[in-house]
Amino acid sequence: MRLNNPRQIRRFLGRILNEIYEGTMSEQRGKALAYVSQVLLRAIETDDIENRLSALESQLDAKDSECPLSAGDRPA
């Protein structure tokens, strides 16, 4: 199973919960998998935020290069 995005992780966590409930997975194993899934989710979210921030910074840099005023000449 691939866990590349929040939706896949959410489905995986649901499957873990069902397996614990049905008794086909130990609670200890389920907790471990859930913990690792949460760490992975945070990493995916952090990567997404970094990508969005980079895109915004690129847009600002492009606008700054189009602006005829230097940073020191701009109104506050």
N, C-alpha and C positions, 0 to 999 in steps of 0.2 A: 504494500500500500504506500502510495506517495503522499507526503504531507508537505505540499508546496504553498498552501495558502490557508487563510483562516477557515474557510468553508470545509476543506478537507480535514483540518484538525478538529473542528467542531463535530463532524461526522465520526471521526475516530474516537473522540471522547464519549460520544453517545454509544458507540459500539462497546467500549470498555465498560461503561455503566451497565449496559444490558447483560454483558457476559458475567459481571460480578453478581448482578441480581439473579441470573439464571444458575449461578454456581459453576459455570464453566471456566471462570478465571478467579484466582485467589485475590482477596482484597489487597494483599501486600503487592502483588504484581500490578494490579490495577492502579494503586497509588503511585507506584514507580513510573508507570507509563503516563499517567496523568501529569505528574510533575515534569517529566521530560517534554511532554507536549506543550505545557505552559511555557517552558523555557524556549522551545522552538517558536511558539506563537509570538513571544516578546521579541525574538530575534527578527522574525519576519516583519513585525510592526515597526521595529527600529529601522530596518532596511528601507521600508516603504517611506517612512518619515524623512530619512536621509535623502532618498531619491527626490521626493517632493521639494525639499529644501534646496537641493542643488538646482532643480529646474527653476525655482523662484529666483535664486541668486543669479542664474544665467539670464533670466528675463530682465532683472534689474541691471545687470552689467550691460546688456544690449541697449536698454533705455538710456543708461548713463553715457554710453558712447555716442548716442544720437543727440544728446542734450548739448547745446552750444555753450552753456555756462559751466565753468569748473565748479568743483564741490565747494570751494571757498567763496564763490560769487553767488551761490544760491541763497534765496531768502530762508530764514529760519522758520 
